[in-house]
Amino acid sequence: MLKIAHSPDADDAYMFYGIAVGAVKLPAPFVEFLSDIETLNRLALEELLDVTAISAHALAYICDKYFVMSVGASMGDGYGPVVVARSEVAEPKYVAVPGRFTTAALLTKLALPRARAVELPFDKILDAVAAGIVDAGVLIHEGQITYERYGLKKVLDLGEWWRQETGLPTPLGLDVVRKALDREMAERITEALRESIQYADSHREEALRYAQKFARGLSLEETARFVNMYVNKYTRDMGEVGRRAVRELLERAREAAGAPDCFPEFV
């Protein structure tokens, strides 16, 4: 029984739509587990999941245990997690991040080296910033397009910063398969996810309405906007540019954050 996990978010829901409705079959029976990305990162660190979404940053710590799927990646094409603050904050000292192993936390360390990271659940960061508990916060998921409702300002788009630094898309999330399943099984699972995304694309309205259930208050139009951001050409096929972006992020994680060496294997 395959243990398959992903985030309960609109972009992941869209990607897994074909599998969720039974239109696409996985190569083995499975159970599904949904949780926030930092929880999935930590479960993958213990090799407790067979197939899972993870943060690209977390890959550095599980490189020997998981293959990286060439589909399903969440990459910002010149955009990414957003650092927001109250209007009176000039230079944030304490910045909330959604978990140590998230790519958002790594990018914050790279872009704002003088800031002190404070780990909070991703869905509490907006409230913590608005209440003045922290100076600023890094928003992932739908918070990237709703923060103005809280009267907050954008300090920095970490995807824009990464593009200026590297000229590459921002590798935020990846889908991985446990190497113990063997490469052939990993390739079959990768193909199933590819077909699931294709099914969602060909049944777009139904897939978006399904994804909206995971969008935490977004309208259907806002859900479509968010899905368009993170289910893009790199999601459908990472390609060599996407692989270069992943390798660049891992190298910077090693240099700036002391992460282990990682030479990812793609399927």
C-alpha positions as CSV (number, residue, x, y, z in Angstrom):
1,M,0.0,0.0,0.0
2,L,1.6,3.2,-1.2
3,K,1.6,6.1,1.3
4,I,1.0,9.2,-0.7
5,A,1.0,12.7,0.7
6,H,0.6,16.3,-0.5
7,S,-0.4,19.7,0.9
8,P,-4.1,20.6,1.3
9,D,-3.7,23.5,-1.1
10,A,-5.3,24.5,-4.4
11,D,-2.3,23.8,-6.6
12,D,-1.6,20.4,-5.2
13,A,-5.3,19.5,-5.3
14,Y,-5.4,20.6,-9.0
15,M,-2.4,18.4,-9.8
16,F,-3.9,15.3,-8.1
17,Y,-7.4,15.9,-9.4
18,G,-7.2,13.1,-12.0
19,I,-6.0,10.6,-9.4
20,A,-8.5,11.9,-6.8
21,V,-11.5,11.3,-9.0
22,G,-10.3,7.9,-10.2
23,A,-9.7,8.9,-13.8
24,V,-6.0,8.1,-13.5
25,K,-4.8,4.9,-11.8
26,L,-1.6,4.6,-9.7
27,P,0.4,1.4,-10.2
28,A,-0.5,0.2,-6.7
29,P,-3.2,0.6,-4.1
30,F,-2.6,3.7,-2.0
31,V,-3.6,5.7,1.1
32,E,-3.6,9.5,0.9
33,F,-2.4,11.8,3.7
34,L,-2.8,15.6,3.5
35,S,-0.8,18.0,5.7
36,D,1.1,21.3,5.7
37,I,4.4,21.2,3.8
38,E,6.6,21.4,6.9
39,T,4.9,18.4,8.4
40,L,5.5,16.5,5.1
41,N,9.2,17.6,5.1
42,R,9.7,16.2,8.6
43,L,7.9,12.9,7.7
44,A,10.1,12.5,4.7
45,L,13.2,13.1,6.8
46,E,12.2,9.9,8.6
47,E,11.4,8.2,5.3
48,L,7.8,7.6,6.4
49,L,6.2,8.5,3.1
50,D,6.4,6.7,-0.2
51,V,5.4,9.6,-2.5
52,T,5.1,13.1,-1.2
53,A,5.3,16.8,-1.9
54,I,8.3,18.4,-0.1
55,S,10.0,21.8,0.0
56,A,12.9,22.0,-2.5
57,H,15.1,23.0,0.5
58,A,14.2,19.8,2.3
59,L,15.6,17.7,-0.5
60,A,19.1,18.5,0.7
61,Y,18.4,16.3,3.8
62,I,16.8,13.3,2.0
63,C,18.7,13.2,-1.2
64,D,19.9,9.6,-0.6
65,K,16.3,8.4,0.1
66,Y,14.1,9.9,-2.6
67,F,14.0,10.4,-6.4
68,V,12.8,13.7,-7.6
69,M,9.8,13.6,-10.0
70,S,10.2,15.6,-13.2
71,V,6.5,16.6,-12.9
72,G,4.6,18.2,-10.1
73,A,7.1,20.9,-9.1
74,S,5.9,24.2,-7.8
75,M,8.2,26.8,-9.3
76,G,7.7,30.5,-9.4
77,D,8.5,32.1,-12.7
78,G,9.9,35.4,-11.4
79,Y,7.7,35.3,-8.3
80,G,7.5,33.4,-5.1
81,P,6.9,33.6,-1.4
82,V,6.2,37.2,-0.3
83,V,7.7,39.0,2.7
84,V,5.0,41.3,4.2
85,A,5.0,43.8,7.0
86,R,2.9,46.5,8.6
87,S,3.1,49.9,7.0
88,E,5.3,51.4,9.8
89,V,8.0,48.7,9.6
90,A,11.0,49.9,7.7
91,E,13.5,47.1,8.2
92,P,12.2,43.9,9.8
93,K,14.2,42.2,12.5
94,Y,12.0,39.3,13.4
95,V,10.5,37.5,10.4
96,A,8.0,34.6,10.7
97,V,8.8,31.6,8.4
98,P,6.6,28.6,7.8
99,G,9.1,26.0,9.0
100,R,12.9,25.4,9.2
101,F,13.0,23.1,6.1
102,T,10.7,25.2,3.8
103,T,12.2,26.9,0.8
104,A,10.7,30.1,2.0
105,A,12.9,29.9,5.2
106,L,16.0,29.3,3.1
107,L,15.2,32.1,0.7
108,T,14.6,34.5,3.6
109,K,18.0,33.6,5.1
110,L,19.7,34.2,1.7
111,A,17.9,37.5,0.9
112,L,17.6,39.0,4.4
113,P,20.6,37.7,6.2
114,R,20.3,40.2,9.1
115,A,16.7,39.1,9.9
116,R,16.0,36.6,12.7
117,A,13.7,33.8,11.6
118,V,10.8,32.8,13.9
119,E,9.0,29.5,12.9
120,L,5.2,29.6,12.9
121,P,2.5,27.5,11.2
122,F,2.0,28.9,7.7
123,D,-1.6,29.8,8.4
124,K,-0.8,31.8,11.5
125,I,1.8,34.1,9.9
126,L,-0.6,36.7,8.5
127,D,-2.3,37.1,11.9
128,A,1.1,37.3,13.7
129,V,2.3,40.1,11.4
130,A,-1.0,42.0,11.6
131,A,-1.0,41.8,15.4
132,G,2.6,43.0,15.7
133,I,4.0,39.9,17.2
134,V,6.7,39.7,14.5
135,D,7.9,42.5,12.3
136,A,7.3,40.6,9.1
137,G,6.3,37.3,7.7
138,V,6.9,35.1,4.7
139,L,3.7,34.0,3.0
140,I,3.2,30.9,1.0
141,H,0.0,29.5,-0.6
142,E,-2.9,31.8,-0.9
143,G,-1.5,34.4,1.5
144,Q,0.6,35.7,-1.4
145,I,-2.5,37.2,-3.0
146,T,-4.6,38.1,0.0
147,Y,-2.2,39.9,2.4
148,E,-3.5,43.4,1.4
149,R,-6.8,42.5,3.0
150,Y,-4.9,42.6,6.3
151,G,-3.6,46.1,5.6
152,L,0.0,44.8,5.1
153,K,2.6,45.9,2.5
154,K,5.0,43.8,0.5
155,V,8.6,44.1,1.6
156,L,10.1,41.7,-0.9
157,D,9.0,39.0,-3.4
158,L,11.6,36.3,-2.8
159,G,10.9,34.9,-6.3
160,E,11.8,38.2,-7.9
161,W,14.9,38.3,-5.7
162,W,15.9,34.8,-6.8
163,R,15.4,35.6,-10.5
164,Q,17.6,38.7,-10.2
165,E,20.3,36.7,-8.4
166,T,20.3,33.6,-10.6
167,G,18.2,34.2,-13.7
168,L,16.3,31.0,-12.9
169,P,12.8,30.1,-11.8
170,T,12.3,29.6,-8.0
171,P,12.1,25.9,-7.0
172,L,9.7,26.0,-4.1
173,G,8.1,22.5,-3.9
174,L,8.9,19.1,-5.4
175,D,7.3,15.7,-5.6
176,V,9.5,12.8,-4.6
177,V,9.3,9.0,-4.6
178,R,11.1,6.8,-2.1
179,K,14.1,5.1,-3.7
180,A,13.3,1.8,-1.8
181,L,10.4,1.4,-4.2
182,D,12.9,1.1,-7.1
183,R,13.3,3.3,-10.1
184,E,10.8,1.5,-12.4
185,M,8.0,2.1,-9.8
186,A,9.1,5.7,-9.4
187,E,8.9,6.2,-13.2
188,R,5.4,4.7,-13.3
189,I,4.2,6.9,-10.4
190,T,5.7,10.0,-12.2
191,E,3.8,9.1,-15.3
192,A,0.6,8.7,-13.4
193,L,1.0,12.2,-11.9
194,R,1.7,13.6,-15.4
195,E,-1.5,12.0,-16.6
196,S,-3.4,13.4,-13.6
197,I,-2.3,17.0,-14.4
198,Q,-3.2,16.5,-18.0
199,Y,-6.6,15.3,-17.0
200,A,-7.1,18.4,-14.8
201,D,-6.0,20.6,-17.7
202,S,-8.6,18.9,-20.0
203,H,-11.3,19.2,-17.4
204,R,-10.3,22.6,-16.1
205,E,-13.5,24.0,-14.8
206,E,-14.2,20.9,-12.7
207,A,-10.6,20.7,-11.6
208,L,-10.6,24.3,-10.4
209,R,-13.9,23.9,-8.5
210,Y,-12.3,20.9,-6.8
211,A,-9.2,22.9,-6.1
212,Q,-11.2,25.8,-4.7
213,K,-12.3,23.5,-1.8
214,F,-8.6,23.7,-0.7
215,A,-8.1,27.4,-1.3
216,R,-9.1,28.7,2.2
217,G,-11.5,31.5,1.2
218,L,-10.4,32.3,-2.3
219,S,-13.0,32.9,-5.0
220,L,-13.0,30.7,-8.1
221,E,-11.2,33.5,-10.0
222,E,-8.6,33.8,-7.3
223,T,-8.2,30.1,-7.2
224,A,-7.6,30.0,-10.9
225,R,-5.0,32.8,-10.5
226,F,-3.2,30.9,-7.8
227,V,-3.3,27.6,-9.7
228,N,-1.9,29.4,-12.8
229,M,1.0,30.7,-10.7
230,Y,2.1,27.3,-9.4
231,V,0.9,24.8,-12.0
232,N,2.9,26.1,-14.9
233,K,5.3,24.8,-17.6
234,Y,7.8,23.7,-14.9
235,T,5.1,21.7,-13.2
236,R,4.2,19.8,-16.4
237,D,7.9,19.1,-17.2
238,M,10.7,20.5,-15.1
239,G,13.1,20.3,-18.0
240,E,16.8,21.2,-17.8
241,V,16.1,24.8,-16.6
242,G,14.1,23.5,-13.7
243,R,16.8,20.9,-12.8
244,R,19.4,23.7,-12.9
245,A,17.3,25.8,-10.6
246,V,17.0,22.9,-8.1
247,R,20.7,22.3,-8.1
248,E,21.5,26.0,-7.7
249,L,19.2,26.2,-4.7
250,L,20.8,23.1,-3.1
251,E,24.2,24.6,-3.6
252,R,23.2,27.8,-1.9
253,A,21.6,25.9,0.9
254,R,25.0,24.1,1.4
255,E,27.0,27.3,1.3
256,A,24.7,29.6,3.4
257,A,22.8,27.2,5.6
258,G,25.2,24.3,6.1
259,A,22.9,21.8,4.4
260,P,24.5,18.5,3.3
261,D,25.8,17.9,-0.2
262,C,23.0,16.8,-2.5
263,F,23.1,15.4,-6.0
264,P,19.5,14.8,-6.9
265,E,18.3,11.9,-9.1
266,F,15.4,12.8,-11.3
267,V,12.8,10.4,-12.8
